[in-house]
Structure formats: C-alpha cells, structure tokens
Amino acid sequence: MPRSGMPTVHTKVEPQIGAVACLSRDHPNTTFRMLGNHPVDDGTVFVLLEAPDLPGEDVTTYFEGDDDVIEYEIIHDAETAVFVRIRIPLPAPHRAGISSGSVPHAALTVRNGWIHGEMTTSMERIQEFVSALREADVRYEVASLTQSDETGAILTERQQTVVETAVEHGYYETPRSCTLEDLADVLDVHRSTAGDVLNRAEGRIITSFVRDSS
C-alpha cells in the first residue's frame, strides 16, 4: 500500500531488453505486464513477462538471438495470454531503484516501447532515482507526480509541470545541474515566475507530508 501523504511518481522508462521494446512497439495497442523479477547472485535477474492475446511462438521469436537475453522459457501458454520467464543481466533501471531505495509498488506495464511504473516515496528518493537513470544514460520521462491518498493531486497542473521539469533537468540534484535561470529558459517563462511556481509547489508538498506524518 502506498504511504499516505507521500508523493507518487509515475515514470516511463525505455526497456533495457531490446526484444521487449521491439515486441511492444510492434503491438502498440497491447499492454504487456512484467509481473515479477527475482535477482540472483550472479548479477542477473529473472523477469516474468505476460503477453496477452498472442501465440507463444510469436512472442519467443523476439527473444531468439537477442544478446540481452541469457535464457527464456514459456511457462504458460493459453488462449488469452502467454507467460515467458526471461533471464537477463540486472538492468540499469532496476539498479537505480535499488540504489535509491525506490521500488515500484505494482506490476510494471509495457506499452508501445515504454515501461510504466509507479513509486510512492519521498521527493529526495525520487530525485535519487531519476539521477541514477540519467547517470546510466537510460531514456525516461516523469509522466506525473501526484498525492497518494484520497485527497487527489497535491499540485495544480501548472505546478506539477514545473516540478516534473525541474526533476527531469536536475534542479534538485546536489550539486544542481540546472539553475533556476536554466529552468526558466526550458519553461519559456521569467526567472521570477519559475521561482514563484516552484516555491508554491514545494510548500504544498512539504505541508502535506508534515500534516499526514504527524
């Protein structure tokens, strides 16, 4: 269960398994799911992929000859879905999650060349996760940043856009890789406007966290 009062971030990450990326792009209207992953001591991980409404042979064709895939096995092939267990080197996004202490709280979905996941954690850990992705040269997008409980979004649409842009460009990194002036240029607004929106957004996030934690 997500912790009440903490931000929930929805990220889109480019798959590190070329076969999974190609499979999802070739079937853009299909939602694939990564139902679990089990790291092993040799630096690899087993991933369980669910591919709905596709024959097993059509799915495994993508894994044949893929250097990213150490081994694969169909463990269930039914009319409605095929389940494939894949063994791969521990991917960079997984390492980023471990190093930042941020783990998705639900199964990952794969749609049209992107892995979608949600994490409920502190802003500091969100920034650590994003920074780790950037350092590993992993393509990603911050799709949304919302409140995790029944109160709904803690930020206005404008504030959310500015905070997401700030996170993406390293404004919250230590040291910062993006100044307020840089951020204002990206957003095409005056420096004072960017600073004002950020201050209001940060105030809402901090106030909500302190209130719900007390």
C-alpha positions in Angstrom: 0.0 0.0 0.0 1.3 3.5 -0.8 2.1 5.6 2.3 -0.5 8.3 2.8 0.8 11.9 2.2 3.8 10.9 0.2 4.2 11.8 -3.5 3.5 9.1 -6.1 5.6 9.4 -9.2 4.7 7.7 -12.5 7.7 7.1 -14.7 8.2 5.9 -18.3 11.5 4.1 -18.9 12.9 2.7 -22.1 13.2 -1.1 -21.8 16.7 -2.4 -21.4 15.7 -5.7 -23.2 15.7 -5.0 -26.9 13.3 -7.8 -27.6 10.7 -6.4 -25.1 11.0 -3.0 -26.7 10.5 -4.3 -30.2 7.7 -6.6 -29.1 5.7 -3.8 -27.5 6.4 -1.4 -30.4 5.2 -3.9 -32.9 2.0 -4.4 -30.9 1.3 -0.7 -29.8 -2.3 -1.4 -28.7 -1.3 -4.3 -26.4 -0.4 -3.8 -22.7 2.3 -6.2 -21.6 3.0 -6.8 -17.9 6.2 -7.6 -16.0 4.7 -9.5 -13.1 7.8 -10.1 -11.0 11.6 -10.1 -11.0 14.0 -12.2 -9.0 17.6 -11.1 -8.8 20.2 -13.9 -8.4 23.7 -13.8 -7.0 25.5 -13.7 -10.4 24.2 -10.3 -11.3 21.3 -11.5 -13.4 17.6 -11.3 -12.9 14.6 -13.5 -13.9 11.6 -11.5 -15.2 8.1 -12.9 -15.8 6.5 -11.3 -18.8 2.8 -11.6 -19.6 1.9 -11.1 -23.2 -1.9 -11.1 -23.7 -3.7 -12.4 -26.8 -0.5 -13.5 -28.6 0.7 -17.0 -29.6 3.7 -18.2 -27.7 5.8 -18.7 -30.8 5.1 -15.2 -32.0 6.4 -13.9 -28.6 9.5 -16.0 -28.3 10.6 -15.2 -31.8 11.6 -11.8 -30.5 14.0 -13.3 -27.9 15.8 -15.6 -30.3 19.3 -14.2 -31.0 18.9 -11.2 -28.6 22.2 -10.7 -26.8 20.4 -9.1 -23.9 18.6 -12.4 -23.2 20.6 -15.1 -21.4 17.7 -17.6 -21.5 14.0 -17.7 -21.8 11.2 -20.2 -21.2 7.4 -20.3 -21.8 5.9 -21.3 -18.5 2.3 -21.0 -19.5 0.7 -20.7 -23.0 -3.0 -20.2 -23.0 -5.5 -18.7 -25.5 -5.7 -15.5 -23.5 -2.1 -14.9 -22.7 1.4 -16.4 -22.7 3.8 -16.1 -19.8 7.5 -16.1 -20.5 10.3 -16.3 -17.9 13.3 -14.3 -19.1 16.8 -14.2 -17.6 18.8 -11.0 -18.3 21.7 -9.0 -16.8 20.4 -6.8 -14.0 19.1 -3.7 -16.0 20.1 -0.2 -15.2 16.6 0.9 -14.0 16.5 -1.9 -11.5 19.9 -0.9 -10.2 18.7 2.7 -10.0 15.7 1.6 -7.9 17.9 -0.4 -5.6 20.4 2.4 -5.1 17.7 5.0 -4.4 15.6 2.7 -2.2 12.7 3.2 -4.6 10.7 0.2 -5.7 7.5 0.1 -7.8 4.5 -0.9 -5.7 2.7 -2.7 -8.5 3.5 -4.7 -11.6 5.2 -2.8 -14.4 3.4 -2.4 -17.6 5.0 -2.1 -21.1 3.2 -0.1 -23.8 4.5 0.9 -27.2 8.2 0.8 -26.3 8.0 2.2 -22.7 7.9 0.5 -19.3 5.5 2.3 -17.0 5.8 2.1 -13.2 4.7 4.0 -10.1 6.5 4.5 -6.8 5.3 6.2 -3.6 8.3 7.7 -1.8 10.0 10.9 -0.7 10.9 13.7 -3.1 14.6 13.0 -2.2 14.4 9.4 -3.3 12.5 10.3 -6.4 15.4 12.6 -7.3 18.0 10.0 -6.5 16.2 7.5 -8.8 15.9 10.0 -11.6 19.6 10.9 -11.2 20.6 7.3 -11.3 18.7 6.8 -14.6 20.5 9.9 -16.1 23.9 8.6 -15.0 23.2 5.3 -16.7 22.1 7.1 -19.9 18.6 5.5 -19.6 15.8 7.3 -21.5 13.0 8.2 -19.2 10.1 10.6 -18.7 8.4 11.7 -15.5 4.7 11.2 -16.5 3.1 12.5 -13.3 3.6 13.4 -9.7 0.5 13.1 -7.5 -0.7 12.7 -4.0 -1.0 9.0 -2.9 -4.2 9.2 -0.9 -7.8 10.1 -1.4 -7.3 13.8 -1.4 -6.2 13.7 -5.0 -3.4 15.8 -6.6 -1.4 18.0 -4.3 -0.3 20.2 -7.1 -2.1 22.2 -9.7 -1.5 21.2 -13.3 0.9 24.1 -13.8 2.8 23.3 -10.6 3.1 19.7 -11.5 4.5 20.5 -14.9 7.2 22.8 -13.4 8.2 20.3 -10.7 8.4 17.5 -13.2 10.6 19.6 -15.5 12.8 20.6 -12.5 13.3 17.0 -11.5 14.0 15.9 -15.1 16.6 18.6 -15.7 18.4 18.0 -12.3 17.3 21.1 -10.4 17.1 19.1 -7.2 20.4 17.4 -7.6 23.3 18.1 -5.3 25.1 19.9 -6.7 22.4 21.2 -9.1 22.9 20.5 -12.8 20.2 23.0 -13.7 19.9 26.6 -12.3 16.6 28.5 -11.8 17.6 30.5 -14.9 18.1 27.3 -16.9 14.7 26.0 -15.8 13.0 29.3 -16.7 14.5 29.0 -20.2 13.3 25.5 -20.6 9.8 26.5 -19.5 10.0 29.8 -21.5 9.0 31.9 -18.6 10.7 34.6 -16.5 13.0 33.5 -13.7 10.7 35.1 -11.0 7.7 33.2 -12.4 9.5 29.8 -12.3 10.8 30.5 -8.8 7.3 31.5 -7.6 5.6 28.4 -9.0 8.3 26.2 -7.6 8.1 27.8 -4.1 4.3 27.3 -4.0 4.6 23.7 -5.2 7.3 22.8 -2.7 5.3 24.4 0.0 2.3 22.2 -0.8 4.4 19.0 -0.9 6.1 19.7 2.4 3.0 20.9 4.2 1.1 17.8 3.0 3.9 15.5 4.1 4.3 17.0 7.5 0.5 17.1 8.1 -0.1 13.5 7.2 3.0 12.3 9.1 2.1 14.0 12.4 
